[in-house]
Amino acid sequence: MESIISVESPKRRLLQAASDGKLELLKELGEGMDFGEGLAKTFVRVKDAGGRTALHFAAAGGKTHVCKYLVQDLGLDANLKDRKGETPLNCATRGQQNQTVAWLAANGGNPNLGNDKGFCALHYAATNGLKDLMQLLISKGAVIEAESDGGTPLHCAAALGRKEAVKILLAREANPNKVSGIYTPLMNSISARSFECVNLLLKSYLPIVMLSKQAGADPNLGWKGQTPLCNASVQGDTDIIKCLLKAGANPNVADIDGLTPLEIVGMHSNLAGVMILFPVTSRIPTIPNWSLDGIMKHLHSEEGRRQILSILIPETKWNGLKMFETVWGLKKKETFLLAKSRGEEAFRRKDYMDAIYWYSLAIDSSLYDATVFSNRSLCWARLNDGSRALSDAEACVALRPDWGKAHYREGVAWKLLGNLPMSAKAFSKGLKVDPENKELKVAFR
């Protein structure tokens, strides 16, 4: 916050003083802006464009003594919200200010007050793998299963491979089979390629005790035709594939396109994956030579490709390999356009998780379109997931470094992560390539 606050106006100087912990200067500036209403109301009234008060800035900067003055001495509400619904406790947690979090939580700060997207302090702590803060917040009554647009704290931790955070939440009986949007924590951890998190989530899975709170993640619970094993096969992670099979994942369940995990790894020339899945997969009638060598040769033959494509595009007529390659290319283009269109529809409905699903399908079609990365970055930003928003924004910048919006997306993501110098740098780069961009102009002020 502090790096982009100008010192030109009294209001901004006041907020800067709170962020820097300059208590005497804060008091002096507050008195100068008090129009007879009293200091308490003055400090509530004075806000930045985002609705953040001196208390928010002090909390984010870890200035506990300023928080004490504002809350204890002046009586400000410890749960004041800014325009996005963020509380001082949320700001302190995002800033990894342990001492300030502890003080606020002990002096009226409610750990279960979420922002406009439902993200509470525990979501932020889990996302960043902050073990001590997680334990502190839980001890102060933070709800383990708190819902947000990005899921529960367990979803957030699993999505970024925060194994220690996952361990803490599972020990507190967080539900590993909770479906949020389109994901389970297990699917999140597979997409993050975190073997440690996958192993932790599956560790105690026993089908017989599925209804027990002690049961682990169901290795067969997916969404929209995508099972955990199919997801791991697409990722090509053989350690995770073995881990899922050991936990009871069914290798014969096909994905939304009708392809089994064995066919998926084979199509990707993942011989190690084929060797793992072959012994446990039931024979597929369309593969004539049921052997390791026979499977690989078939999947990469003209006939094998025809069979797979006939699943993807029913009632297609064939005319040799050249025709196959032409139709395959068309299929990819059609998939891209359809997925992009559905992603845009979902975004208009404000169903950001569904939009992410469709944009991900578009990206998986191997057509590297900067617009789709930009759109998915925006969805992650709306869900307050700065890390994923940044990853997509950086991909967008790499694809189109001359596009102002790409740099804008990057700046927004850095801002979500609390790195304002990098945010300002991204906005500045954007203005260099697109000096008339209104969004960039407003953001860089």
Buried (B, 14 or more C-beta within 10 A) or exposed (E): BBEBBEEEEEBBBBBBBBBBBBBEBBBEBBEEBBEEEEBBBBBBEBBBEEBBBBBBBBBBBBBBEBBBBBBEEBEBBBBBBBEBBBBBBBBBBBBBBBEBBBBBBEEBBBBBBBBBBBBBBBBBBBBBBBBEBBBBBBEBEBBBBBBBBBBBBBBBBBBBBBBBBBBBBBEBEBBBBBBBBBBBBBBBBBBBBBBBBBBBBBBBBEEEEEEEEEBBBBBBBBBEEBBBBBBBBBBBBBBBBBBBBEBEBBBEBBBEBEBBBBBBBBBBEBBEBBEBBBEEBEEBEEBEEBEBEEBBBBBEEBBBBBBBBBEBEEEBEBEEBEBBEEBBEEBBEBBBEBBBEBBBEBBEEEBBBBBBBBBBBBBEBEBEBBBBBBBBBBBBBBBBBBBBBBBBBBBBBEBBEEBBBBBBBBBBBBBBBBBBEBBBBBBBBBBEBBEEBEBBBEBBE
